[in-house]
């Protein structure tokens, strides 16, 4: 199973060399280095690593704090890895999600995080109740006074929360957007993204464009993805869609592509709703001739 190393330092004065040497000694086949604050969850290098990591791979760090500064962020990253069939290991902490002991440690951490959240909720409720009893109004006085600094702080907190939620879904849409835009229209990109997703996780075009704009703003996607898509000949559209599905999963079968196209409610070249592997094969061959594969 490939080991993929991640090393992070906070400032330019620090060097990731000791971390990289430890990761190399641990057997990591590739090592990614990043200079970023531990409190910043929107890290371009880490985001790309989490996008590319595959089933059976293991993300390795020297210490947990090189990956995350909060328990919630750590658990979020591990959940994303588990969703892709990948694992996590820290060289100096007792966490290796590929082992029973590591999974147990993770369960303890998860229970601890939930307990901390429950305590915070109870303390907040008690504090607000006490304030009301004493005739005081709970909440942020700066917000009540419309203080610009307080309002800016709230906006930044909301923005950070939005980016955190986006990072949890990045594996669903970022690889498709990076690979297909601006060559393919947003409508078709959206249908390709949504086809394998359960109903509850599907995107609207407005929500997708907002997410893409946020990632472009933070440098996590190139600005080129927002360029206007060129006009595509009708005969090229179906080969392009089939090539996009194949490109996202090179091992996908013809029958699974049929199911994906039917989920997208895409009609066959003859206008039918039921797809056959022979039609998909024909479109893949045309896509290859047009240079759309590979």
Residue pairs with C-beta under 8 A, 6 or more apart in sequence:
1 56
1 57
1 58
1 87
1 98
2 29
2 30
2 56
2 57
2 58
3 26
3 27
3 28
3 29
3 57
3 58
3 60
3 89
4 28
4 29
4 30
4 31
4 32
4 49
4 53
4 57
4 58
4 59
4 60
5 19
5 20
5 23
5 24
5 26
5 28
5 30
5 31
5 32
5 60
5 61
6 23
6 31
6 32
6 34
6 45
6 46
6 49
6 59
6 60
6 61
6 66
6 67
7 16
7 19
7 20
7 23
7 31
7 32
7 33
7 34
7 61
7 62
7 66
8 16
8 19
8 33
8 34
8 35
8 36
8 38
8 43
8 46
8 61
8 66
8 67
9 15
9 16
9 19
9 33
9 34
9 35
10 35
10 36
10 37
10 38
11 35
12 35
14 35
16 33
16 34
16 35
18 62
19 33
19 61
19 62
19 66
20 31
20 33
22 62
22 91
23 31
23 60
23 61
23 62
23 91
24 31
26 60
26 91
28 60
32 45
32 46
32 48
32 49
33 45
34 43
34 44
34 45
34 46
36 43
36 45
36 46
38 65
38 66
38 68
38 69
39 69
41 73
41 160
41 163
41 164
41 167
42 163
42 167
42 218
42 220
44 218
44 219
44 220
46 67
47 167
47 170
47 174
47 220
49 59
50 59
50 77
50 80
50 81
50 170
50 171
51 170
51 171
51 174
51 175
53 59
53 81
53 84
53 86
54 84
54 85
54 86
55 84
55 85
55 86
56 85
56 86
57 86
57 87
58 86
58 87
58 88
58 89
58 98
59 67
59 77
59 81
59 86
59 87
59 88
59 89
60 88
60 89
60 90
60 91
61 67
61 89
61 90
61 91
62 90
62 91
62 92
63 90
63 91
63 92
63 93
64 74
64 90
64 93
64 95
67 73
67 74
67 77
67 90
68 74
68 77
71 109
71 112
71 113
71 116
72 113
73 164
74 109
75 106
75 109
75 110
75 113
76 164
76 167
76 168
77 88
78 88
78 97
78 106
79 168
80 168
80 171
81 87
81 88
81 97
82 97
83 171
84 171
87 96
87 97
87 98
88 95
88 96
88 97
89 95
89 96
89 97
89 98
89 102
90 96
94 101
94 102
94 105
95 102
95 105
95 106
96 102
97 103
97 106
127 138
128 138
131 137
131 138
132 138
137 144
140 150
140 154
142 149
142 150
142 151
142 153
143 150
143 151
143 154
162 214
163 214
163 218
166 211
166 214
166 215
169 201
169 211
172 193
172 197
172 201
172 203
173 193
173 203
173 208
173 211
174 215
174 220
174 221
175 248
176 189
176 192
176 193
176 244
176 248
177 189
177 208
177 212
177 221
177 225
178 221
178 222
178 225
179 244
179 247
179 248
180 188
180 189
180 192
180 244
181 189
181 212
181 224
181 225
181 226
181 227
181 229
182 224
182 225
182 226
182 227
182 228
182 229
182 230
183 229
183 230
183 240
184 229
184 232
184 240
184 241
184 244
185 229
185 232
186 205
186 208
186 209
186 229
187 205
188 237
188 240
188 241
188 244
189 208
190 203
190 204
190 205
190 208
191 264
191 265
191 266
192 241
192 244
192 245
192 248
192 264
193 203
193 208
194 202
194 203
194 264
195 245
195 260
195 261
195 263
195 264
196 260
196 263
197 203
203 211
212 221
212 225
212 226
213 226
215 221
216 222
216 223
216 225
216 226
232 240
236 290
238 266
238 269
238 283
239 283
239 284
239 286
239 287
239 290
239 292
240 287
240 292
241 261
241 264
241 266
242 257
242 261
242 280
242 283
242 284
242 287
243 284
243 287
243 292
243 293
245 252
245 257
245 260
245 261
246 252
246 257
246 284
246 287
246 293
247 293
252 260
254 277
254 280
254 281
255 277
257 275
257 277
257 280
258 275
258 276
258 277
258 279
258 280
259 275
261 275
261 280
262 273
262 274
262 275
265 273
266 275
267 273
268 274
268 275
268 276
268 279
269 279
269 283
284 293
287 293
288 294
